Amino acid sequence: MSKLIAIDDGHGMETPGKQTFKFPDGTIMKENEFNSAVANYLKEYLNHNGFDTLLVAPTDKDTPLEDRVKLANSKKADLYISIHADAFGVE
């Protein structure tokens, strides 16, 4: 029997303040850009290795944590992985 792994890519694209510091060229990376890429890679890797997966926040919109957890619980996920890449010292 396969195990179901819930994958949470954290904050949505427009969540205020969830970004990197400014890179030398002046650009930033929103946390969701990194997190969603990692979540999708993880999903593919886990599926390839026989696990079932559930993306609990599959869009770039900000999905409340309560909703993400309720979805995982309603599907009886065996494991919940939450991916975050918060910046430290962002001004």
Secondary structure, 3 states (H helix, E strand, C coil): CCCEEEEECCCCCCCCCCECCCCCCCCCCEHHHHHHHHHHHHHHHHHHCCCEEEECCCCCCCCCHHHHHHHHHHCCCCEEEECCCCCCCCC
